[in-house]
Amino acid sequence: QIEPIPSGNLPPGFDPSTCRNVYVGNIHSQVTEPLLQEVFASTGPVEGCKLIRKEKSSYGFVHYFDRRSAALAILWCFL
């Protein structure tokens, strides 16, 4: 059985039928990978995350086990 994917204000180019990864931009310098994973686990189980530190701004990727959690995380970020 296929889980329903949330619809709504998902960004252009996001394919909820295949995407399990979420890009997170403008991350504060004090945020760690464990904290990023903990925050985004509120929408579903997180497989892992990657934080890329840059001098002026950091960004990261959160990898979910399932598509539904990734779509919920994106919708949650727009609230």
Contacts in CASP RR format, 6 or more apart in sequence:
PFRMAT RR
TARGET T0000
AUTHOR 0000-0000-0000
METHOD contacts of the structure
MODEL  1
QIEPIPSGNLPPGFDPSTCRNVYVGNIHSQVTEPLLQEVFASTGPVEGCK
LIRKEKSSYGFVHYFDRRSAALAILWCFL
3 66 0 8 1.000
3 67 0 8 1.000
3 68 0 8 1.000
4 68 0 8 1.000
5 16 0 8 1.000
5 17 0 8 1.000
5 67 0 8 1.000
5 68 0 8 1.000
5 71 0 8 1.000
6 16 0 8 1.000
6 68 0 8 1.000
6 71 0 8 1.000
6 72 0 8 1.000
6 75 0 8 1.000
7 16 0 8 1.000
8 75 0 8 1.000
9 75 0 8 1.000
9 78 0 8 1.000
10 16 0 8 1.000
10 71 0 8 1.000
10 74 0 8 1.000
10 75 0 8 1.000
11 74 0 8 1.000
14 71 0 8 1.000
14 74 0 8 1.000
16 67 0 8 1.000
16 70 0 8 1.000
16 71 0 8 1.000
17 67 0 8 1.000
18 67 0 8 1.000
19 67 0 8 1.000
19 70 0 8 1.000
19 71 0 8 1.000
20 47 0 8 1.000
20 63 0 8 1.000
20 64 0 8 1.000
20 65 0 8 1.000
20 66 0 8 1.000
20 67 0 8 1.000
20 69 0 8 1.000
20 70 0 8 1.000
21 61 0 8 1.000
21 62 0 8 1.000
21 63 0 8 1.000
21 64 0 8 1.000
21 70 0 8 1.000
22 40 0 8 1.000
22 61 0 8 1.000
22 62 0 8 1.000
22 64 0 8 1.000
22 70 0 8 1.000
22 73 0 8 1.000
22 74 0 8 1.000
22 77 0 8 1.000
23 59 0 8 1.000
23 60 0 8 1.000
23 61 0 8 1.000
24 36 0 8 1.000
24 40 0 8 1.000
24 59 0 8 1.000
24 60 0 8 1.000
24 61 0 8 1.000
24 62 0 8 1.000
24 77 0 8 1.000
25 57 0 8 1.000
25 58 0 8 1.000
25 59 0 8 1.000
25 60 0 8 1.000
26 57 0 8 1.000
26 58 0 8 1.000
26 59 0 8 1.000
27 36 0 8 1.000
27 51 0 8 1.000
27 57 0 8 1.000
27 58 0 8 1.000
27 59 0 8 1.000
27 60 0 8 1.000
28 58 0 8 1.000
29 53 0 8 1.000
29 58 0 8 1.000
31 51 0 8 1.000
31 58 0 8 1.000
32 51 0 8 1.000
33 49 0 8 1.000
33 50 0 8 1.000
33 51 0 8 1.000
36 49 0 8 1.000
36 51 0 8 1.000
36 60 0 8 1.000
36 62 0 8 1.000
37 46 0 8 1.000
37 48 0 8 1.000
37 49 0 8 1.000
37 62 0 8 1.000
40 46 0 8 1.000
40 49 0 8 1.000
40 62 0 8 1.000
40 73 0 8 1.000
42 76 0 8 1.000
43 64 0 8 1.000
43 69 0 8 1.000
43 72 0 8 1.000
43 73 0 8 1.000
43 76 0 8 1.000
44 64 0 8 1.000
44 65 0 8 1.000
44 66 0 8 1.000
44 69 0 8 1.000
44 72 0 8 1.000
44 73 0 8 1.000
45 64 0 8 1.000
45 65 0 8 1.000
45 66 0 8 1.000
45 69 0 8 1.000
46 62 0 8 1.000
46 63 0 8 1.000
46 64 0 8 1.000
46 65 0 8 1.000
46 69 0 8 1.000
47 63 0 8 1.000
47 64 0 8 1.000
47 65 0 8 1.000
48 62 0 8 1.000
48 63 0 8 1.000
49 60 0 8 1.000
49 61 0 8 1.000
49 62 0 8 1.000
49 63 0 8 1.000
50 60 0 8 1.000
50 61 0 8 1.000
50 63 0 8 1.000
51 58 0 8 1.000
51 59 0 8 1.000
51 60 0 8 1.000
52 58 0 8 1.000
52 59 0 8 1.000
52 60 0 8 1.000
62 70 0 8 1.000
62 73 0 8 1.000
64 70 0 8 1.000
64 73 0 8 1.000
END
